[in-house]
Amino acid sequence: MKQPNNEIDLDVRLSPNEAWQRITETSDLREIAFFAPSRFRGSKPFHYRVTGSEINIRKRISYRNDFSSSLTMKIEPTSYGCKLRGRFSAGIVPVIFLVCWLTVVGGFSLISIIDIFRRLSAGESLTDSAYLELFPLGMLAGGLAVFFFGRFLAKGEERAISAWLNDLFADSIIKRL
């Protein structure tokens, strides 16, 4: 069912309305809860959000991880039932923030490194304040560590969502990928 490029393409013998109904009955609507550990209400193992003609499905986790994977898919009608076609990805807002963070901090890091090498090549000794110029490098490493740790925590989520969809539509799958 999961293709190498993180896409799902599943043919089922159900109408699009029946497929939507199965998904919405076996998962919770993603509603923000301010005092819940995962920020979302409900108790089912998956939760969804509908945006236009697309549905976004995420595995419920008991901690906050903005880098966790979600499946954004469309349910398209066909002559034999419907096709569930979607793609796994991380949230776009954290990725945009991380790119901006790494760009700004990376620029400061580059300026700091150039200044330190300039001082060393001129024969100057590094003072205590020169070591503070290395601080942006730590911020750069911290940003990368947050990203990789978040992706590490999300390691089995795509597989779990794929297995859930296979189980959910097991009685009506025409073509399993």
N, CA, C and O of each residue as an XYZ file, in Angstrom:
708
protein
N       0.808     -1.192      0.000
C       0.000      0.000      0.000
C       0.852      1.258      0.000
O       0.532      2.203     -0.720
N       1.924      1.304      0.779
C       2.784      2.484      0.797
C       3.845      2.344     -0.283
O       4.599      1.371     -0.309
N       3.893      3.308     -1.156
C       4.870      3.289     -2.222
C       6.148      3.956     -1.726
O       6.119      4.682     -0.732
N       7.275      3.716     -2.411
C       8.551      4.264     -1.952
C       8.577      5.780     -1.812
O       9.338      6.307     -1.000
N       7.767      6.488     -2.581
C       7.804      7.951     -2.511
C       6.769      8.506     -1.531
O       6.301      9.633     -1.696
N       6.412      7.720     -0.513
C       5.498      8.151      0.549
C       4.089      8.451      0.063
O       3.422      9.334      0.602
N       3.634      7.731     -0.939
C       2.281      7.937     -1.442
C       1.425      6.707     -1.201
O       1.925      5.587     -1.095
N       0.124      6.943     -1.116
C      -0.840      5.858     -0.952
C      -1.769      5.888     -2.156
O      -2.216      6.952     -2.584
N      -2.049      4.724     -2.691
C      -2.953      4.591     -3.816
C      -3.738      3.305     -3.571
O      -3.222      2.212     -3.805
N      -4.980      3.424     -3.101
C      -5.761      2.265     -2.687
C      -7.101      2.263     -3.404
O      -7.850      3.237     -3.330
N      -7.406      1.179     -4.094
C      -8.685      1.028     -4.789
C      -9.626      0.192     -3.930
O      -9.263     -0.902     -3.497
N     -10.834      0.699     -3.679
C     -11.802     -0.020     -2.852
C     -13.161     -0.078     -3.540
O     -13.474      0.755     -4.391
N     -13.971     -1.077     -3.161
C     -15.295     -1.287     -3.749
C     -16.388     -0.529     -3.003
O     -17.536     -0.973     -3.000
N     -16.083      0.550     -2.398
C     -17.062      1.358     -1.667
C     -17.261      2.680     -2.381
O     -16.375      3.158     -3.090
N     -18.435      3.265     -2.185
C     -18.650      4.612     -2.726
C     -17.807      5.594     -1.917
O     -17.424      5.290     -0.787
N     -17.515      6.761     -2.476
C     -16.751      7.750     -1.706
C     -17.402      8.103     -0.363
O     -16.704      8.297      0.632
N     -18.737      8.185     -0.334
C     -19.416      8.504      0.928
C     -19.218      7.406      1.967
O     -19.027      7.696      3.148
N     -19.262      6.145      1.533
C     -19.045      5.041      2.470
C     -17.606      5.036      2.988
O     -17.368      4.743      4.160
N     -16.653      5.358      2.121
C     -15.256      5.420      2.546
C     -15.052      6.546      3.561
O     -14.391      6.352      4.581
N     -15.625      7.733      3.278
C     -15.547      8.854      4.220
C     -16.152      8.445      5.562
O     -15.596      8.733      6.621
N     -17.306      7.766      5.499
C     -18.000      7.373      6.718
C     -17.155      6.406      7.540
O     -17.089      6.539      8.762
N     -16.508      5.435      6.898
C     -15.663      4.493      7.635
C     -14.514      5.215      8.340
O     -14.205      4.935      9.499
N     -13.894      6.139      7.627
C     -12.763      6.865      8.216
C     -13.221      7.718      9.397
O     -12.583      7.725     10.450
N     -14.322      8.434      9.216
C     -14.773      9.341     10.276
C     -15.357      8.603     11.480
O     -15.323      9.127     12.593
N     -15.895      7.391     11.275
C     -16.442      6.621     12.403
C     -15.347      5.965     13.239
O     -15.541      5.731     14.432
N     -14.214      5.669     12.637
C     -13.158      4.952     13.358
C     -12.019      5.859     13.804
O     -11.000      5.381     14.302
N     -12.188      7.165     13.628
C     -11.184      8.120     14.093
C     -11.907      9.347     14.650
O     -13.099      9.536     14.411
N     -11.188     10.158     15.377
C     -11.763     11.359     15.994
C     -11.509     12.579     15.124
O     -10.482     12.679     14.452
N     -12.460     13.505     15.148
C     -12.255     14.800     14.511
C     -11.185     15.536     15.305
O     -11.227     15.559     16.535
N     -10.226     16.137     14.604
C      -9.127     16.827     15.280
C      -9.632     18.159     15.820
O      -9.790     19.127     15.076
N      -9.883     18.190     17.136
C     -10.310     19.403     17.829
C      -9.278     19.711     18.899
O      -8.854     18.819     19.635
N      -8.884     20.937     18.985
C      -7.854     21.319     19.958
C      -8.441     21.318     21.361
O      -9.506     21.881     21.612
N      -7.720     20.672     22.268
C      -8.074     20.675     23.697
C      -6.893     21.282     24.442
O      -5.775     20.778     24.335
N      -7.115     22.329     25.179
C      -6.014     23.069     25.781
C      -5.311     22.330     26.915
O      -4.135     22.587     27.173
N      -6.002     21.418     27.598
C      -5.388     20.749     28.732
C      -5.134     19.263     28.484
O      -4.937     18.510     29.438
N      -5.135     18.833     27.238
C      -4.839     17.436     26.908
C      -3.360     17.336     26.546
O      -2.817     18.255     25.935
N      -2.694     16.232     26.913
C      -1.258     16.095     26.616
C      -0.938     16.197     25.124
O       0.092     16.756     24.749
N      -1.807     15.664     24.276
C      -1.513     15.690     22.849
C      -2.146     16.887     22.149
O      -2.000     17.027     20.935
N      -2.836     17.744     22.870
C      -3.527     18.937     22.375
C      -4.830     18.626     21.665
O      -5.540     19.561     21.295
N      -5.190     17.358     21.451
C      -6.393     17.034     20.691
C      -7.344     16.176     21.513
O      -6.913     15.305     22.270
N      -8.639     16.429     21.357
C      -9.664     15.687     22.085
C      -9.875     14.318     21.456
O      -9.544     14.080     20.294
N     -10.440     13.425     22.266
C     -10.823     12.114     21.768
C      -9.938     11.011     22.304
O      -8.955     11.256     23.002
N     -10.316      9.774     21.959
C      -9.576      8.625     22.481
C      -9.244      7.592     21.411
O      -8.548      6.618     21.700
N      -9.721      7.776     20.197
C      -9.449      6.805     19.141
C      -7.997      6.942     18.684
O      -7.407      8.012     18.831
N      -7.408      5.872     18.129
C      -5.968      5.896     17.826
C      -5.559      6.843     16.698
O      -4.373      7.130     16.538
N      -6.522      7.331     15.916
C      -6.210      8.253     14.826
C      -7.200      9.409     14.870
O      -8.329      9.257     15.335
N      -6.765     10.559     14.383
C      -7.674     11.690     14.288
C      -7.514     12.335     12.924
O      -6.467     12.211     12.288
N      -8.556     13.024     12.477
C      -8.583     13.574     11.125
C      -9.043     15.024     11.141
O      -9.640     15.507     12.103
N      -8.740     15.696     10.040
C      -9.215     17.061      9.791
C      -9.579     17.135      8.324
O      -8.816     16.671      7.477
N     -10.720     17.703      8.008
C     -11.168     17.835      6.625
C     -10.914     19.262      6.174
O     -11.293     20.222      6.846
N     -10.259     19.385      5.012
C     -10.003     20.690      4.415
C     -10.443     20.621      2.957
O      -9.766     20.010      2.130
N     -11.555     21.236      2.647
C     -12.065     21.177      1.280
C     -12.420     19.743      0.915
O     -13.262     19.118      1.561
N     -11.774     19.227     -0.120
C     -12.033     17.855     -0.561
C     -10.974     16.885     -0.056
O     -10.959     15.723     -0.463
N     -10.087     17.345      0.828
C      -9.012     16.499      1.340
C      -9.247     16.172      2.814
O      -9.880     16.928      3.550
N      -8.722     15.036      3.208
C      -8.772     14.636      4.608
C      -7.340     14.400      5.068
O      -6.552     13.764      4.368
N      -7.011     14.910      6.240
C      -5.673     14.761      6.800
C      -5.775     13.857      8.016
O      -6.527     14.145      8.947
N      -5.017     12.759      8.012
C      -5.090     11.764      9.084
C      -3.748     11.714      9.807
O      -2.690     11.660      9.181
N      -3.813     11.733     11.138
C      -2.605     11.621     11.966
C      -2.830     10.564     13.026
O      -3.953     10.344     13.480
N      -1.751      9.916     13.413
C      -1.790      8.963     14.518
C      -1.806      9.756     15.818
O      -1.075     10.735     15.970
N      -2.641      9.326     16.745
C      -2.705     10.015     18.034
C      -1.438      9.690     18.827
O      -1.032      8.531     18.921
N      -0.834     10.706     19.383
C       0.343     10.527     20.234
C       0.065     11.239     21.549
O      -0.761     12.150     21.599
N       0.741     10.834     22.604
C       0.470     11.411     23.923
C       1.408     12.570     24.246
O       1.449     13.030     25.387
N       2.146     13.037     23.277
C       3.073     14.142     23.472
C       2.962     15.045     22.249
O       2.365     14.658     21.244
N       3.518     16.214     22.325
C       3.452     17.145     21.196
C       4.671     16.957     20.312
O       5.807     17.021     20.782
N       4.425     16.724     19.021
C       5.503     16.583     18.052
C       5.031     17.194     16.741
O       4.264     16.571     16.006
N       5.475     18.390     16.447
C       5.049     19.057     15.215
C       5.714     18.478     13.978
O       5.329     18.821     12.860
N       6.695     17.613     14.147
C       7.361     16.992     13.008
C       6.816     15.600     12.714
O       7.402     14.870     11.914
N       5.703     15.217     13.344
C       5.148     13.892     13.102
C       4.503     13.845     11.711
O       4.094     14.866     11.158
N       4.427     12.640     11.173
C       3.885     12.440      9.825
C       2.363     12.443      9.849
O       1.736     12.041     10.829
N       1.793     12.899      8.759
C       0.347     12.808      8.572
C       0.091     12.429      7.121
O       0.941     12.623      6.252
N      -1.079     11.895      6.881
C      -1.476     11.499      5.534
C      -2.535     12.466      5.047
O      -3.588     12.597      5.670
N      -2.274     13.139      3.952
C      -3.264     14.003      3.318
C      -3.742     13.277      2.074
O      -2.948     12.986      1.180
N      -5.049     12.979      2.008
C      -5.536     12.199      0.875
C      -6.881     12.693      0.381
O      -7.617     13.394      1.075
N      -7.168     12.297     -0.846
C      -8.447     12.564     -1.480
C      -9.115     11.224     -1.746
O      -8.448     10.216     -1.983
N     -10.427     11.229     -1.705
C     -11.199     10.045     -2.054
C     -11.899     10.366     -3.364
O     -12.804     11.200     -3.417
N     -11.463      9.687     -4.422
C     -11.957      9.985     -5.772
C     -12.900      8.887     -6.236
O     -12.582      7.706     -6.094
N     -14.060      9.251     -6.792
C     -14.982      8.230     -7.301
C     -14.427      7.563     -8.558
O     -13.768      8.204     -9.376
N     -14.703      6.270     -8.697
C     -14.322      5.507     -9.888
C     -15.509      4.645    -10.297
O     -16.534      4.635     -9.616
N     -15.377      3.921    -11.405
C     -16.473      3.079    -11.883
C     -16.719      1.879    -10.970
O     -17.827      1.342    -10.953
N     -15.725      1.453    -10.223
C     -15.844      0.279     -9.367
C     -16.030      0.634     -7.891
O     -16.210     -0.269     -7.074
N     -15.995      1.889     -7.530
C     -16.111      2.328     -6.142
C     -15.401      3.642     -5.955
O     -15.902      4.691     -6.360
N     -14.226      3.590     -5.339
C     -13.448      4.819     -5.170
C     -11.973      4.498     -5.018
O     -11.588      3.356     -4.767
N     -11.169      5.516     -5.173
C      -9.721      5.421     -5.037
C      -9.297      6.371     -3.931
O      -9.662      7.547     -3.924
N      -8.515      5.835     -2.992
C      -7.954      6.661     -1.924
C      -6.525      6.977     -2.329
O      -5.680      6.084     -2.391
N      -6.261      8.225     -2.600
C      -4.942      8.635     -3.071
C      -4.427      9.733     -2.152
O      -5.092     10.746     -1.941
N      -3.222      9.517     -1.604
C      -2.697     10.500     -0.677
C      -1.193     10.458     -0.564
O      -0.513      9.665     -1.214
N      -0.694     11.344      0.287
C       0.754     11.495      0.450
C       1.076     11.768      1.916
O       0.386     12.541      2.580
N       2.128     11.127      2.409
C       2.606     11.363      3.772
C       3.556     12.554      3.783
O       4.372     12.727      2.877
N       3.434     13.365      4.818
C       4.361     14.491      4.969
C       4.296     15.005      6.409
O       3.386     14.671      7.168
N       5.261     15.807      6.752
C       5.253     16.490      8.048
C       4.494     17.806      7.875
O       4.240     18.234      6.750
N       4.140     18.434      8.969
C       3.438     19.710      8.892
C       4.292     20.777      8.222
O       5.512     20.789      8.387
N       3.671     21.661      7.478
C       4.403     22.663      6.709
C       4.894     23.820      7.591
O       5.963     24.371      7.329
N       4.141     24.197      8.624
C       4.530     25.335      9.461
C       5.849     25.076     10.193
O       6.728     25.937     10.158
N       6.026     23.924     10.858
C       7.321     23.688     11.516
C       8.482     23.613     10.537
O       9.593     24.037     10.855
N       8.234     23.080      9.358
C       9.312     22.982      8.365
C       9.716     24.373      7.882
O      10.906     24.657      7.744
N       8.738     25.243      7.624
C       9.041     26.620      7.205
C       9.791     27.350      8.323
O      10.771     28.046      8.059
N       9.332     27.192      9.575
C      10.016     27.831     10.696
C      11.454     27.339     10.801
O      12.369     28.132     11.018
N      11.655     26.022     10.647
C      12.997     25.465     10.766
C      13.910     25.989      9.654
O      15.075     26.296      9.908
N      13.397     26.093      8.440
C      14.204     26.625      7.334
C      14.592     28.075      7.625
O      15.746     28.458      7.429
N      13.640     28.881      8.092
C      13.956     30.280      8.445
C      14.981     30.328      9.577
O      15.938     31.100      9.527
N      14.769     29.495     10.600
C      15.688     29.447     11.739
C      17.096     29.091     11.274
O      18.058     29.771     11.628
N      17.219     28.037     10.489
C      18.539     27.595     10.045
C      19.188     28.616      9.112
O      20.410     28.765      9.116
N      18.395     29.309      8.325
C      18.946     30.335      7.435
C      19.518     31.504      8.238
O      20.651     31.925      8.006
N      18.741     32.019      9.170
C      19.189     33.171      9.961
C      20.371     32.783     10.853
O      21.396     33.465     10.865
N      20.224     31.696     11.593
C      21.290     31.281     12.504
C      22.521     30.833     11.712
O      23.653     31.070     12.133
N      22.295     30.186     10.563
C      23.419     29.792      9.705
C      24.178     30.997      9.187
O      25.404     30.963      9.086
N      23.457     32.071      8.856
C      24.122     33.299      8.415
C      24.965     33.906      9.515
O      26.107     34.303      9.284
N      24.399     33.981     10.725
C      25.179     34.492     11.862
C      26.379     33.595     12.155
O      27.457     34.087     12.489
N      26.194     32.284     12.031
C      27.297     31.346     12.269
C      28.415     31.569     11.266
O      29.591     31.567     11.629
N      28.053     31.758     10.015
C      29.055     31.991      8.967
C      29.825     33.284      9.226
O      31.048     33.323      9.091
N      29.113     34.326      9.595
C      29.774     35.601      9.912
C      30.723     35.429     11.097
O      31.839     35.948     11.082
N      30.276     34.692     12.132
C      31.120     34.466     13.315
C      32.377     33.679     12.965
O      33.471     34.022     13.414
N      32.229     32.642     12.176
C      33.383     31.817     11.794
C      34.376     32.632     10.972
O      35.586     32.543     11.185
N      33.868     33.419     10.040
C      34.752     34.260      9.212
C      35.507     35.250     10.103
O      36.705     35.468      9.920
N      34.796     35.851     11.074
C      35.443     36.815     11.965
C      36.507     36.142     12.832
O      37.579     36.710     13.042
N      36.230     34.960     13.328
C      37.219     34.247     14.149
C      38.444     33.884     13.313
O      39.574     34.065     13.766
N      38.234     33.377     12.108
C      39.379     33.039     11.247
C      40.169     34.283     10.847
O      41.391     34.232     10.703
N      39.462     35.402     10.668
C      40.146     36.658     10.343
C      41.048     37.074     11.498
O      42.189     37.485     11.287
N      40.535     36.965     12.712
C      41.333     37.325     13.890
C      42.540     36.395     14.050
O      43.648     36.847     14.336
N      42.317     35.119     13.864
C      43.411     34.160     14.017
C      44.484     34.350     12.940
O      45.676     34.243     13.225
N      44.059     34.631     11.705
C      45.043     34.826     10.632
C      45.812     36.132     10.791
O      46.929     36.258     10.291
N      45.220     37.106     11.486
C      45.910     38.371     11.750
C      46.839     38.256     12.960
O      47.540     39.211     13.296
N      46.847     37.099     13.613
C      47.725     36.890     14.753
C      47.147     37.355     16.065
O      47.857     37.375     17.071
N      45.885     37.730     16.093
C      45.258     38.166     17.337
C      44.910     36.939     18.184
O      44.641     35.860     17.657
N      44.922     37.124     19.479
C      44.483     36.034     20.355
C      42.985     36.182     20.578
O      42.444     37.287     20.572
N      42.344     35.068     20.769
C      40.898     35.099     20.980
C      40.607     35.456     22.430
O      41.138     34.839     23.353
N      39.763     36.452     22.617
C      39.355     36.856     23.962
C      38.104     36.076     24.353
O      37.550     35.318     23.557
N      37.683     36.274     25.568
C      36.475     35.585     26.028
C      35.258     35.965     25.188
O      34.383     35.132     24.951
N      35.199     37.206     24.741
C      34.050     37.631     23.941
C      34.049     36.958     22.564
O      32.992     36.811     21.952
N      35.203     36.555     22.083
C      35.250     35.870     20.785
C      34.597     34.496     20.873
O      34.051     34.000     19.887
N      34.651     33.891     22.031
C      34.007     32.582     22.192
C      32.484     32.701     22.158
O      31.791     31.743     21.815
N      31.968     33.875     22.513
C      30.528     34.093     22.408
C      30.068     34.073     20.954
O      28.894     33.827     20.676
N      30.981     34.328     20.035
C      30.622     34.289     18.623
C      30.338     32.865     18.155
O      29.759     32.661     17.088
N      30.741     31.896     18.946
C      30.444     30.504     18.611
C      29.028     30.100     19.027
O      28.561     29.017     18.675
N      28.355     30.962     19.768
C      27.001     30.669     20.236
C      26.032     30.353     19.092
O      25.246     29.416     19.230
N      26.045     31.087     17.968
C      25.138     30.729     16.866
C      25.362     29.304     16.335
O      24.421     28.670     15.857
N      26.590     28.804     16.417
C      26.819     27.415     15.990
C      26.055     26.446     16.879
O      25.515     25.451     16.396
N      26.007     26.730     18.169
C      25.227     25.900     19.089
C      23.739     25.979     18.785
O      23.029     24.977     18.864
N      23.268     27.178     18.436
C      21.863     27.334     18.067
C      21.555     26.582     16.776
O      20.477     26.003     16.638
N      22.481     26.587     15.841
C      22.323     25.847     14.591
C      22.245     24.349     14.873
O      21.380     23.657     14.336
N      23.147     23.852     15.715
C      23.145     22.429     16.072
C      21.867     22.075     16.842
O      21.314     20.992     16.648
N      21.395     22.968     17.705
C      20.167     22.720     18.449
C      18.951     22.620     17.539
O      18.098     21.755     17.739
N      18.863     23.496     16.542
C      17.750     23.435     15.591
C      17.737     22.129     14.820
O      16.683     21.521     14.629
N      18.912     21.700     14.378
C      18.996     20.420     13.665
C      18.659     19.252     14.592
O      18.017     18.289     14.172
N      19.093     19.336     15.852
C      18.809     18.260     16.807
C      17.304     18.143     17.069
O      16.779     17.033     17.168
N      16.611     19.269     17.182
C      15.157     19.238     17.386
C      14.470     18.567     16.208
O      13.575     17.743     16.399
N      14.878     18.912     14.995
C      14.283     18.312     13.804
C      14.514     16.802     13.772
O      13.565     16.037     13.598
N      15.756     16.367     13.937
C      16.055     14.939     13.851
C      15.420     14.151     14.994
O      15.007     13.009     14.794
N      15.333     14.738     16.183
C      14.683     14.059     17.295
C      13.180     13.922     17.038
O      12.595     12.877     17.325
N      12.557     14.968     16.502
C      11.136     14.905     16.165
C      10.845     13.852     15.111
O       9.857     13.124     15.212
N      11.701     13.767     14.100
C      11.512     12.738     13.057
C      11.785     11.340     13.616
O      11.159     10.372     13.185
N      12.712     11.228     14.570
C      12.974      9.936     15.208
C      11.742      9.470     15.988
O      11.385      8.293     15.934
N      11.095     10.381     16.708
C       9.897     10.020     17.459
C       8.748      9.621     16.539
O       7.890      8.830     16.932
N       8.720     10.154     15.326
C       7.644      9.881     14.372
C       7.939      8.673     13.488
O       7.261      8.470     12.481
N       8.925      7.881     13.843
C       9.437      6.845     12.960
C       8.397      5.838     12.479
O       8.436      5.500     11.296
N       7.494      5.344     13.270
C       6.571      4.297     12.842
C       5.193      4.779     12.436
O       4.309      3.960     12.187
N       4.985      6.085     12.363
C       3.647      6.612     12.144
C       3.103      6.334     10.752
O       1.922      6.014     10.612
N       3.925      6.447      9.725
C       3.452      6.182      8.364
C       3.014      4.726      8.229
O       1.982      4.430      7.626
N       3.803      3.831      8.791
C       3.477      2.403      8.749
C       2.169      2.136      9.503
O       1.348      1.342      9.045
N       1.968      2.789     10.648
C       0.755      2.593     11.445
C      -0.488      3.082     10.702
O      -1.525      2.420     10.729
N      -0.391      4.228     10.044
C      -1.532      4.750      9.290
C      -1.839      3.836      8.113
O      -3.008      3.568      7.834
N      -0.806      3.349      7.413
C      -1.012      2.432      6.286
C      -1.679      1.143      6.748
O      -2.607      0.658      6.101
N      -1.216      0.589      7.854
C      -1.799     -0.651      8.379
C      -3.249     -0.423      8.800
O      -4.102     -1.282      8.577
N      -3.532      0.733      9.407
C      -4.897      1.050      9.817
C      -5.828      1.118      8.609
O      -6.935      0.581      8.649
N      -5.383      1.781      7.528
C      -6.214      1.858      6.320
C      -6.416      0.481      5.699
O      -7.512      0.167      5.234
N      -5.369     -0.344      5.686
C      -5.513     -1.710      5.163
C      -6.534     -2.501      5.977
O      -7.361     -3.211      5.405
N      -6.485     -2.388      7.301
C      -7.446     -3.092      8.155
C      -8.853     -2.528      7.994
O      -9.832     -3.274      7.973
N      -8.945     -1.208      7.881
C     -10.240     -0.543      7.782
C     -10.985     -0.937      6.506
O     -12.205     -1.107      6.517
N     -10.252     -1.079      5.422
C     -10.879     -1.401      4.137
C     -10.565     -2.824      3.676
O     -10.653     -3.112      2.483
N     -10.200     -3.717      4.595
C      -9.781     -5.080      4.242
C     -10.842     -5.842      3.468
O     -10.510     -6.637      2.589
N     -12.117     -5.613      3.778
C     -13.177     -6.354      3.105
C     -13.525     -5.802      1.725
O     -14.303     -6.426      1.002
N     -12.981     -4.670      1.344
C     -13.370     -4.069      0.077
C     -12.201     -3.612     -0.794
O     -12.405     -2.901     -1.778
N     -10.989     -4.009     -0.443
C      -9.825     -3.603     -1.236
C      -9.786     -4.375     -2.548
O      -9.924     -5.598     -2.565
N      -9.600     -3.655     -3.634
C      -9.435     -4.275     -4.957
C      -7.964     -4.441     -5.261
O      -7.520     -5.517     -5.660
N      -7.214     -3.379     -5.073
C      -5.790     -3.397     -5.369
C      -5.036     -2.876     -4.152
O      -5.242     -1.740     -3.726
N      -4.177     -3.696     -3.605
C      -3.394     -3.325     -2.427
C      -1.962     -3.050     -2.867
O      -1.338     -3.865     -3.545
N      -1.458     -1.893     -2.472
C      -0.076     -1.544     -2.824
C       0.749     -1.432     -1.572
O       1.944     -1.145     -1.643
